[in-house]
């Protein structure tokens, strides 16, 4: 993933009350504190292209804030935050990452500020951990493919198909499948370990990927570029929201939500306990959890909203209508930390590398 820093312009603080009549979740104390801080530093794995509509709308509400938005991959966010915290140097005010387990690990070790956001009532109960870590999205783990190049009878509809089809059609799939590298991608590791819990034949699937010469990547963006160009025909375990956004530019891309089960992950946000700009971080957290922020997320960023009162296809309600009980949300709690235990992680990676014949 390309690192970028997106700077939102600084304007006079006197303008700060414009447009607040349409969104006023913040307390007067938080707003006053944010005005004094005047800045917000975010580390996030949400692509700059996806987040831009959110940042622009947030700027319209709080134009006095200068926002430094660092677009990093999930492992970089974790490692950078840990290193900066250990050294006592400045770090992010707010972390927002799709690697749910890494975020929960940081929060559970005392790195998150407790904050009872006024927007909590709009979230599912499973999406909030101790008022410290907050699920902000409801995103399907999907399969993307190039519909110009992959024959219709070779399009997988469930996880079992990912075992069967590469065996039946080796000429079609040889070196034409992409997936996350779980060793270098935090969200990739999360998806694979959750697959292993959900799907008894997971290791058969991993071996099928290995036999097909599957290539691994650290970001959804890189995989979608390869699928769009035809270097690969299919990407397994990919962020569905990014496929929707990329389809605007590349109509050859198609999306499959597995019919047997579709994992749903949620980008977790938390405010650093040592944040230099905690009030500004509270404003942003409240915004991305609010109905207004979630509507922008769904309609303009094409990232699936988690709130039940946001309607449309790119929402939890839309996905539930389409897939019903096949949806398997990964809950925001410390149960997901089990896979990060050193012994279990080493065992998983050893099996993964053997399956892919690395």
DABELZI-V56625 format. One record per pair of residues at least 12 apart in sequence whose ideal C-beta (glycine too) atoms are under 8 Angstrom apart, sorted by the first residue. I is the first residue (numbers start at 1). GAP is how many residues later the second one is. If there is no record, write none. Layout:
i=I gap=GAP
i=I gap=GAP
This chain:
i=1 gap=44
i=1 gap=46
i=1 gap=70
i=1 gap=71
i=1 gap=72
i=1 gap=217
i=1 gap=218
i=1 gap=220
i=1 gap=221
i=2 gap=69
i=3 gap=67
i=3 gap=68
i=3 gap=69
i=3 gap=73
i=4 gap=44
i=4 gap=65
i=4 gap=66
i=4 gap=67
i=5 gap=63
i=5 gap=64
i=5 gap=65
i=5 gap=66
i=6 gap=42
i=6 gap=45
i=6 gap=46
i=6 gap=49
i=6 gap=61
i=6 gap=62
i=6 gap=63
i=6 gap=65
i=7 gap=59
i=7 gap=60
i=7 gap=61
i=7 gap=62
i=8 gap=47
i=8 gap=50
i=8 gap=51
i=8 gap=57
i=8 gap=58
i=8 gap=59
i=8 gap=61
i=9 gap=50
i=9 gap=57
i=10 gap=28
i=10 gap=54
i=10 gap=56
i=11 gap=52
i=11 gap=53
i=12 gap=51
i=12 gap=52
i=13 gap=22
i=13 gap=25
i=13 gap=51
i=15 gap=48
i=15 gap=49
i=16 gap=15
i=16 gap=19
i=16 gap=46
i=16 gap=47
i=16 gap=48
i=18 gap=42
i=18 gap=45
i=19 gap=41
i=19 gap=42
i=20 gap=41
i=22 gap=270
i=23 gap=38
i=23 gap=264
i=23 gap=267
i=23 gap=269
i=25 gap=92
i=25 gap=93
i=25 gap=94
i=25 gap=261
i=25 gap=262
i=25 gap=265
i=26 gap=92
i=26 gap=256
i=26 gap=257
i=26 gap=260
i=27 gap=91
i=29 gap=250
i=30 gap=249
i=30 gap=252
i=30 gap=253
i=31 gap=248
i=31 gap=252
i=32 gap=247
i=33 gap=245
i=33 gap=246
i=33 gap=247
i=34 gap=28
i=34 gap=30
i=34 gap=31
i=34 gap=243
i=34 gap=245
i=34 gap=246
i=34 gap=248
i=34 gap=249
i=35 gap=29
i=36 gap=243
i=37 gap=28
i=37 gap=239
i=37 gap=240
i=37 gap=241
i=37 gap=242
i=37 gap=243
i=38 gap=26
i=38 gap=27
i=38 gap=28
i=38 gap=242
i=39 gap=26
i=39 gap=27
i=39 gap=28
i=39 gap=29
i=39 gap=237
i=39 gap=238
i=39 gap=241
i=40 gap=25
i=40 gap=26
i=40 gap=27
i=40 gap=28
i=40 gap=53
i=40 gap=54
i=40 gap=237
i=40 gap=240
i=40 gap=241
i=40 gap=243
i=40 gap=244
i=41 gap=27
i=41 gap=29
i=41 gap=49
i=41 gap=50
i=41 gap=51
i=41 gap=52
i=41 gap=53
i=41 gap=235
i=41 gap=236
i=42 gap=25
i=42 gap=26
i=42 gap=27
i=42 gap=28
i=42 gap=50
i=42 gap=51
i=42 gap=52
i=42 gap=53
i=42 gap=54
i=42 gap=242
i=43 gap=27
i=43 gap=29
i=43 gap=34
i=43 gap=37
i=43 gap=38
i=43 gap=48
i=43 gap=49
i=43 gap=51
i=43 gap=52
i=43 gap=53
i=43 gap=54
i=44 gap=25
i=44 gap=26
i=44 gap=27
i=44 gap=28
i=44 gap=33
i=44 gap=51
i=44 gap=52
i=44 gap=53
i=45 gap=26
i=45 gap=27
i=45 gap=28
i=45 gap=29
i=45 gap=32
i=45 gap=51
i=45 gap=52
i=45 gap=53
i=45 gap=54
i=45 gap=142
i=45 gap=222
i=46 gap=25
i=46 gap=50
i=46 gap=52
i=46 gap=221
i=46 gap=257
i=47 gap=24
i=47 gap=174
i=47 gap=195
i=47 gap=198
i=48 gap=21
i=48 gap=23
i=49 gap=196
i=50 gap=191
i=50 gap=192
i=50 gap=195
i=50 gap=251
i=50 gap=252
i=50 gap=253
i=51 gap=18
i=51 gap=20
i=51 gap=250
i=52 gap=249
i=53 gap=243
i=53 gap=244
i=53 gap=247
i=53 gap=248
i=54 gap=233
i=54 gap=234
i=54 gap=239
i=54 gap=242
i=54 gap=243
i=54 gap=246
i=54 gap=247
i=55 gap=12
i=55 gap=14
i=57 gap=230
i=57 gap=235
i=57 gap=236
i=57 gap=239
i=58 gap=226
i=58 gap=229
i=58 gap=235
i=61 gap=226
i=62 gap=221
i=65 gap=215
i=65 gap=218
i=67 gap=217
i=70 gap=22
i=73 gap=112
i=73 gap=113
i=73 gap=145
i=73 gap=146
i=74 gap=23
i=74 gap=24
i=74 gap=25
i=74 gap=28
i=74 gap=111
i=74 gap=112
i=74 gap=113
i=75 gap=24
i=75 gap=27
i=75 gap=109
i=75 gap=110
i=75 gap=111
i=75 gap=143
i=77 gap=18
i=77 gap=20
i=77 gap=22
i=77 gap=25
i=77 gap=109
i=78 gap=19
i=78 gap=21
i=78 gap=24
i=78 gap=28
i=78 gap=108
i=81 gap=14
i=81 gap=25
i=81 gap=30
i=81 gap=191
i=82 gap=24
i=85 gap=26
i=85 gap=187
i=85 gap=189
i=90 gap=186
i=91 gap=181
i=91 gap=183
i=92 gap=180
i=92 gap=183
i=93 gap=178
i=93 gap=179
i=93 gap=182
i=93 gap=183
i=93 gap=184
i=93 gap=185
i=93 gap=187
i=93 gap=188
i=94 gap=175
i=94 gap=176
i=94 gap=177
i=94 gap=178
i=94 gap=181
i=94 gap=187
i=94 gap=190
i=94 gap=191
i=95 gap=174
i=95 gap=175
i=95 gap=177
i=96 gap=40
i=96 gap=171
i=96 gap=172
i=96 gap=173
i=96 gap=192
i=97 gap=89
i=97 gap=90
i=97 gap=170
i=97 gap=171
i=98 gap=41
i=98 gap=88
i=98 gap=89
i=98 gap=92
i=98 gap=141
i=98 gap=167
i=98 gap=169
i=98 gap=170
i=99 gap=86
i=99 gap=87
i=99 gap=88
i=99 gap=90
i=99 gap=91
i=100 gap=35
i=100 gap=87
i=100 gap=90
i=100 gap=165
i=100 gap=166
i=100 gap=168
i=100 gap=230
i=100 gap=232
i=100 gap=236
i=101 gap=85
i=101 gap=88
i=101 gap=89
i=101 gap=92
i=101 gap=235
i=101 gap=236
i=101 gap=238
i=101 gap=239
i=102 gap=84
i=102 gap=88
i=102 gap=238
i=103 gap=30
i=103 gap=165
i=103 gap=167
i=104 gap=25
i=104 gap=29
i=104 gap=164
i=104 gap=228
i=104 gap=229
i=104 gap=230
i=104 gap=232
i=104 gap=233
i=105 gap=232
i=105 gap=235
i=106 gap=164
i=107 gap=22
i=107 gap=23
i=107 gap=25
i=107 gap=26
i=107 gap=161
i=107 gap=163
i=108 gap=226
i=108 gap=229
i=110 gap=163
i=111 gap=159
i=111 gap=161
i=111 gap=162
i=111 gap=163
i=112 gap=20
i=112 gap=21
i=112 gap=158
i=112 gap=159
i=112 gap=160
i=112 gap=161
i=113 gap=19
i=113 gap=157
i=113 gap=158
i=113 gap=159
i=113 gap=160
i=113 gap=162
i=113 gap=165
i=113 gap=168
i=114 gap=16
i=114 gap=17
i=114 gap=18
i=115 gap=16
i=115 gap=17
i=115 gap=156
i=115 gap=167
i=115 gap=170
i=116 gap=15
i=117 gap=14
i=117 gap=17
i=117 gap=165
i=117 gap=168
i=117 gap=169
i=117 gap=172
i=118 gap=168
i=119 gap=167
i=119 gap=170
i=119 gap=171
i=120 gap=14
i=120 gap=169
i=122 gap=167
i=122 gap=168
i=122 gap=169
i=122 gap=172
i=122 gap=185
i=122 gap=186
i=122 gap=187
i=123 gap=12
i=123 gap=166
i=123 gap=183
i=123 gap=184
i=124 gap=182
i=124 gap=184
i=124 gap=192
i=124 gap=205
i=126 gap=203
i=126 gap=205
i=126 gap=206
i=126 gap=207
i=127 gap=139
i=127 gap=179
i=127 gap=204
i=127 gap=205
i=128 gap=204
i=129 gap=203
i=129 gap=204
i=129 gap=205
i=132 gap=138
i=133 gap=135
i=133 gap=136
i=133 gap=137
i=133 gap=199
i=134 gap=134
i=134 gap=135
i=134 gap=136
i=134 gap=151
i=134 gap=155
i=134 gap=198
i=135 gap=131
i=135 gap=132
i=135 gap=133
i=135 gap=171
i=135 gap=197
i=136 gap=130
i=136 gap=131
i=136 gap=132
i=136 gap=133
i=136 gap=152
i=136 gap=153
i=136 gap=170
i=137 gap=104
i=137 gap=128
i=137 gap=129
i=137 gap=130
i=137 gap=160
i=137 gap=166
i=137 gap=167
i=137 gap=168
i=137 gap=169
i=138 gap=126
i=138 gap=128
i=138 gap=166
i=138 gap=167
i=138 gap=168
i=138 gap=177
i=138 gap=178
i=138 gap=181
i=138 gap=191
i=139 gap=100
i=139 gap=101
i=139 gap=102
i=139 gap=125
i=139 gap=126
i=139 gap=127
i=139 gap=128
i=139 gap=164
i=139 gap=165
i=140 gap=100
i=140 gap=117
i=140 gap=122
i=140 gap=123
i=140 gap=124
i=140 gap=164
i=140 gap=179
i=140 gap=183
i=140 gap=187
i=141 gap=50
i=141 gap=53
i=141 gap=96
i=141 gap=97
i=141 gap=98
i=141 gap=99
i=141 gap=121
i=141 gap=122
i=141 gap=123
i=141 gap=124
i=142 gap=95
i=142 gap=96
i=142 gap=97
i=142 gap=98
i=142 gap=101
i=142 gap=113
i=142 gap=114
i=142 gap=115
i=142 gap=116
i=142 gap=120
i=143 gap=13
i=143 gap=19
i=143 gap=91
i=143 gap=92
i=143 gap=93
i=143 gap=94
i=143 gap=95
i=143 gap=112
i=143 gap=113
i=143 gap=115
i=144 gap=79
i=144 gap=80
i=144 gap=83
i=144 gap=90
i=144 gap=91
i=144 gap=94
i=144 gap=99
i=144 gap=109
i=144 gap=110
i=144 gap=111
i=144 gap=112
i=145 gap=82
i=145 gap=88
i=145 gap=89
i=145 gap=90
i=145 gap=108
i=145 gap=109
i=145 gap=111
i=146 gap=81
i=146 gap=82
i=146 gap=84
i=146 gap=86
i=146 gap=87
i=146 gap=88
i=146 gap=106
i=146 gap=107
i=146 gap=108
i=147 gap=105
i=147 gap=106
i=147 gap=107
i=148 gap=82
i=148 gap=104
i=149 gap=81
i=149 gap=84
i=149 gap=103
i=150 gap=22
i=150 gap=83
i=150 gap=84
i=151 gap=21
i=154 gap=15
i=154 gap=18
i=154 gap=19
i=154 gap=79
i=155 gap=99
i=155 gap=101
i=156 gap=78
i=156 gap=100
i=156 gap=102
i=157 gap=99
i=157 gap=101
i=157 gap=102
i=158 gap=100
i=158 gap=101
i=158 gap=102
i=159 gap=36
i=159 gap=40
i=159 gap=42
i=159 gap=43
i=159 gap=46
i=159 gap=99
i=159 gap=101
i=159 gap=102
i=160 gap=41
i=160 gap=100
i=162 gap=43
i=162 gap=46
i=162 gap=47
i=162 gap=74
i=163 gap=38
i=163 gap=41
i=163 gap=42
i=163 gap=45
i=166 gap=42
i=166 gap=43
i=166 gap=45
i=166 gap=46
i=167 gap=41
i=167 gap=44
i=170 gap=41
i=170 gap=42
i=172 gap=61
i=173 gap=39
i=173 gap=60
i=173 gap=61
i=174 gap=38
i=174 gap=39
i=175 gap=37
i=175 gap=38
i=175 gap=39
i=175 gap=40
i=175 gap=57
i=176 gap=36
i=176 gap=56
i=176 gap=57
i=176 gap=58
i=177 gap=32
i=177 gap=35
i=177 gap=36
i=177 gap=37
i=177 gap=38
i=177 gap=55
i=177 gap=56
i=177 gap=57
i=177 gap=58
i=177 gap=59
i=178 gap=36
i=178 gap=37
i=178 gap=38
i=178 gap=39
i=178 gap=45
i=178 gap=48
i=178 gap=49
i=178 gap=54
i=178 gap=56
i=178 gap=57
i=178 gap=58
i=179 gap=30
i=179 gap=35
i=179 gap=36
i=179 gap=37
i=179 gap=38
i=179 gap=44
i=179 gap=56
i=179 gap=57
i=179 gap=58
i=179 gap=59
i=180 gap=12
i=180 gap=36
i=180 gap=37
i=180 gap=38
i=180 gap=43
i=180 gap=57
i=180 gap=58
i=181 gap=35
i=181 gap=36
i=181 gap=37
i=182 gap=34
i=182 gap=166
i=182 gap=167
i=182 gap=170
i=183 gap=166
i=183 gap=169
i=184 gap=34
i=185 gap=32
i=185 gap=33
i=185 gap=34
i=187 gap=52
i=187 gap=78
i=188 gap=28
i=188 gap=30
i=188 gap=49
i=189 gap=150
i=189 gap=156
i=190 gap=75
i=190 gap=140
i=190 gap=146
i=190 gap=149
i=191 gap=46
i=191 gap=72
i=191 gap=74
i=192 gap=45
i=192 gap=156
i=192 gap=160
i=193 gap=146
i=193 gap=155
i=194 gap=69
i=194 gap=136
i=194 gap=142
i=195 gap=42
i=195 gap=68
i=196 gap=152
i=198 gap=63
i=198 gap=65
i=198 gap=130
i=199 gap=61
i=199 gap=62
i=203 gap=148
i=203 gap=152
i=206 gap=145
i=206 gap=146
i=206 gap=149
i=206 gap=150
i=207 gap=148
i=209 gap=27
i=209 gap=146
i=209 gap=147
i=210 gap=145
i=210 gap=146
i=210 gap=147
i=214 gap=22
i=214 gap=142
i=215 gap=17
i=216 gap=140
i=220 gap=15
i=220 gap=18
i=220 gap=19
i=220 gap=22
i=220 gap=23
i=221 gap=21
i=223 gap=12
i=223 gap=15
i=224 gap=14
i=224 gap=18
i=224 gap=19
i=224 gap=22
i=224 gap=26
i=224 gap=29
i=227 gap=26
i=228 gap=18
i=228 gap=22
i=228 gap=24
i=228 gap=25
i=240 gap=15
i=240 gap=17
i=240 gap=64
i=241 gap=60
i=241 gap=61
i=241 gap=62
i=241 gap=63
i=241 gap=73
i=243 gap=12
i=244 gap=58
i=244 gap=70
i=245 gap=56
i=245 gap=57
i=257 gap=62
i=257 gap=65
i=257 gap=66
i=257 gap=69
i=258 gap=68
i=259 gap=64
i=259 gap=67
i=260 gap=66
i=261 gap=65
i=261 gap=66
i=261 gap=67
i=262 gap=57
i=262 gap=61
i=262 gap=64
i=262 gap=65
i=262 gap=66
i=263 gap=65
i=263 gap=67
i=264 gap=55
i=264 gap=63
i=264 gap=64
i=264 gap=65
i=264 gap=66
i=265 gap=64
i=265 gap=65
i=266 gap=40
i=266 gap=63
i=266 gap=64
i=266 gap=66
i=268 gap=64
i=269 gap=16
i=269 gap=19
i=271 gap=14
i=289 gap=18
i=291 gap=16
i=291 gap=18
i=291 gap=19
i=294 gap=12
i=294 gap=13
i=294 gap=16
i=295 gap=15
i=298 gap=12
i=298 gap=14
i=298 gap=16
i=298 gap=17
i=299 gap=13
i=299 gap=15
i=302 gap=12
i=304 gap=12
i=304 gap=14
i=304 gap=15
